[in-house]
């Protein structure tokens, strides 16, 4: 598939649960991101193949690139991705580009990024007990209980894709009647500015593996 022109590509956001399970199509490739809109796309969307694409993006974007064992790799995936696909699947959104938008009449759309998360307060939910910093952040997560994780392909960054994925998740948080949503990231990470621009402000700090982290919360 040729690269998509940022000026002409039509990118949409879909829930993972809305992708029909069928056989034959696949998700892959890296394309440039263009104008983004919430909506629907044509094509045979395959849920299982979409999950493989999400996993690929997850490991490509991960700060950890090597693992001592396959067990360690599996635990890393489960902590930051897997359990959300299992327990909070309906809250998973993907950004996709439809091949028909750039001259192809068939084929499956590429996934440019995803957002996963939960409405459950991680400081008060047993399945997140393996993340130690939530003990120190419990007073703040009570005000901002929902939380998310987002990753994009490299070529989709700086084109508004991340922002619309987050707004889709925040829309779910608002619909659920929750007061706020948070992300936790490295205190010196470049993505702090990205979250700040979307209304996530510093609410608390902690440490993780001897590194400073910051909880950024957004009122809903």
C-alpha positions as CSV (number, residue, x, y, z in Angstrom):
1,X,0.0,0.0,0.0
2,X,1.4,3.4,-0.9
3,X,1.8,6.1,1.7
4,X,-1.2,8.2,2.3
5,X,-0.9,11.9,1.7
6,X,-1.6,13.9,4.9
7,X,-3.6,16.3,2.8
8,X,-6.0,13.6,1.5
9,X,-6.1,10.7,3.9
10,X,-9.4,10.2,5.7
11,X,-8.8,8.7,9.2
12,X,-11.6,7.5,11.4
13,X,-11.9,6.2,14.9
14,X,-13.7,2.9,15.7
15,X,-14.3,0.9,18.8
16,X,-12.4,-2.5,18.7
17,X,-15.7,-4.2,19.6
18,X,-17.3,-2.7,16.5
19,X,-14.9,-4.4,14.1
20,X,-16.7,-7.5,12.8
21,X,-14.9,-10.8,13.2
22,X,-14.4,-12.3,9.8
23,X,-11.7,-14.1,7.9
24,X,-9.3,-13.2,5.2
25,X,-8.3,-9.6,5.8
26,X,-5.3,-8.3,7.7
27,X,-4.0,-5.1,9.2
28,X,-0.5,-3.9,8.5
29,X,1.7,-1.3,7.0
30,X,2.7,2.1,8.1
31,X,1.1,5.1,6.5
32,X,1.1,8.8,7.1
33,X,-1.7,10.4,9.0
34,X,-4.0,13.1,7.7
35,X,-7.2,14.9,8.6
36,X,-9.0,13.0,11.3
37,X,-12.7,12.5,11.9
38,X,-14.9,10.3,13.9
39,X,-16.9,8.0,11.7
40,X,-17.1,4.7,9.9
41,X,-15.1,3.1,7.1
42,X,-15.7,0.5,4.5
43,X,-13.9,-2.8,4.2
44,X,-13.8,-6.1,5.9
45,X,-12.5,-5.3,9.4
46,X,-11.1,-8.3,11.3
47,X,-11.0,-8.0,15.1
48,X,-8.3,-10.6,15.7
49,X,-6.1,-9.1,13.1
50,X,-6.7,-5.7,14.6
51,X,-5.4,-7.0,17.9
52,X,-2.2,-8.2,16.3
53,X,-1.8,-4.7,14.8
54,X,-2.3,-3.2,18.2
55,X,0.2,-5.5,19.8
56,X,2.8,-4.6,17.1
57,X,2.3,-0.9,17.7
58,X,2.5,-1.5,21.5
59,X,5.9,-3.2,21.3
60,X,7.3,-0.8,18.7
61,X,6.4,2.2,21.0
62,X,7.5,0.5,24.2
63,X,10.4,1.9,26.2
64,X,11.5,-1.7,26.8
65,X,12.7,-3.4,23.6
66,X,14.4,-6.5,25.0
67,X,13.2,-9.0,27.6
68,X,15.2,-11.6,29.4
69,X,12.5,-14.3,28.9
70,X,9.3,-14.8,27.1
71,X,7.5,-14.9,30.5
72,X,8.8,-11.4,31.2
73,X,7.6,-10.2,27.8
74,X,4.2,-11.7,28.4
75,X,3.9,-10.1,31.8
76,X,4.9,-6.7,30.3
77,X,2.2,-7.0,27.7
78,X,-0.4,-8.1,30.2
79,X,0.4,-5.1,32.5
80,X,0.1,-2.3,30.0
81,X,-2.1,-3.8,27.2
82,X,-3.5,-7.3,27.6
83,X,-5.8,-6.8,30.6
84,X,-7.4,-3.8,29.0
85,X,-8.2,-5.9,25.9
86,X,-9.7,-8.5,28.2
87,X,-11.5,-6.6,30.9
88,X,-12.2,-3.2,29.2
89,X,-12.5,-4.2,25.6
90,X,-15.4,-1.9,24.9
91,X,-13.3,1.1,25.8
92,X,-10.6,0.3,23.2
93,X,-10.6,2.7,20.2
94,X,-8.4,2.4,17.1
95,X,-7.6,5.0,14.5
96,X,-7.7,3.6,11.0
97,X,-7.3,4.7,7.4
98,X,-9.5,3.3,4.7
99,X,-7.7,2.0,1.5
100,X,-10.6,3.3,-0.6
101,X,-9.8,6.8,0.4
102,X,-6.5,6.7,-1.6
103,X,-7.5,4.8,-4.7
104,X,-7.8,1.2,-3.7
105,X,-11.1,-0.5,-4.0
106,X,-10.3,-3.5,-1.8
107,X,-8.1,-4.3,1.1
108,X,-8.2,-3.7,4.8
109,X,-7.5,-0.4,6.5
110,X,-4.3,0.2,8.4
111,X,-4.4,0.8,12.1
112,X,-2.4,3.9,13.0
113,X,-2.9,3.9,16.7
114,X,-5.0,2.9,19.6
115,X,-6.2,3.9,23.1
116,X,-7.0,1.4,25.9
117,X,-8.0,2.1,29.4
118,X,-10.4,1.5,32.2
119,X,-13.0,3.3,34.2
120,X,-12.0,1.5,37.4
121,X,-9.8,3.3,39.9
122,X,-6.5,1.4,39.7
123,X,-5.6,2.2,43.3
124,X,-8.8,0.4,44.4
125,X,-9.0,-2.4,41.9
126,X,-7.2,-5.7,42.5
127,X,-6.1,-6.4,38.9
128,X,-3.9,-3.3,39.1
129,X,-2.2,-4.2,42.3
130,X,1.0,-5.1,40.5
131,X,1.6,-1.4,39.8
132,X,3.1,-0.2,43.1
133,X,2.9,3.6,42.6
134,X,-0.9,3.6,42.8
135,X,-0.6,3.1,46.6
136,X,1.0,6.6,46.7
137,X,-1.5,8.1,44.2
138,X,-4.7,6.7,45.8
139,X,-5.9,10.1,47.1
140,X,-5.7,11.6,43.6
141,X,-7.0,8.6,41.6
142,X,-10.2,8.9,43.7
143,X,-10.8,12.2,41.9
144,X,-9.5,10.9,38.5
145,X,-10.4,7.2,38.5
146,X,-10.5,6.5,34.8
147,X,-7.1,6.0,33.1
148,X,-5.7,5.3,29.7
149,X,-2.7,4.2,27.6
150,X,-2.2,5.4,24.0
151,X,0.3,4.4,21.3
152,X,0.7,5.4,17.6
153,X,2.8,4.3,14.7
154,X,5.7,6.7,14.2
155,X,4.2,8.1,10.9
156,X,0.9,8.9,12.6
157,X,2.4,11.2,15.2
158,X,2.0,15.0,15.1
159,X,-1.1,14.8,12.8
160,X,-3.9,15.0,15.4
161,X,-4.5,11.2,15.6
162,X,-3.6,10.9,19.3
163,X,-5.8,13.8,20.3
164,X,-8.9,12.4,18.7
165,X,-8.3,8.9,20.2
166,X,-8.0,10.5,23.6
167,X,-11.2,12.5,23.1
168,X,-13.0,9.3,22.1
169,X,-11.9,7.7,25.4
170,X,-12.8,10.9,27.4
171,X,-16.2,10.8,25.8
172,X,-16.8,7.4,27.3
173,X,-15.6,8.6,30.7
174,X,-18.1,11.5,30.6
175,X,-20.9,9.2,29.5
176,X,-20.2,7.0,32.5
177,X,-20.6,9.9,34.8
178,X,-17.0,9.8,36.2
179,X,-15.4,13.0,37.5
180,X,-12.0,12.7,35.8
181,X,-9.4,10.7,33.9
182,X,-5.7,10.4,34.3
183,X,-2.5,9.2,32.7
184,X,0.8,8.3,34.4
185,X,4.0,8.9,32.5
186,X,7.6,9.7,33.1
187,X,8.1,13.1,34.8
188,X,10.7,14.1,32.2
189,X,9.0,12.4,29.2
190,X,8.3,14.4,26.1
191,X,4.7,13.3,26.0
192,X,3.9,15.5,29.1
193,X,3.5,18.5,26.8
194,X,1.1,16.5,24.6
195,X,-1.1,15.6,27.5
196,X,-1.0,19.2,28.9
197,X,-2.3,20.5,25.6
198,X,-5.2,18.1,25.9
199,X,-6.1,19.3,29.4
200,X,-4.2,16.8,31.5
201,X,-2.4,18.7,34.3
202,X,0.0,17.6,36.9
203,X,-1.8,16.4,40.0
204,X,0.7,14.2,41.8
205,X,4.1,12.5,41.5
206,X,5.6,9.2,42.5
207,X,8.4,6.9,41.6
208,X,8.5,3.7,39.5
209,X,11.6,1.5,39.2
210,X,13.5,4.4,40.9
211,X,12.4,6.8,38.1
212,X,10.1,9.8,38.8
213,X,6.6,9.6,37.3
214,X,3.8,12.1,37.2
215,X,0.0,11.7,37.3
216,X,-1.7,14.0,34.9
217,X,-5.4,14.4,35.5
218,X,-8.2,15.9,33.5
219,X,-11.6,17.0,34.8
220,X,-14.5,15.6,32.9
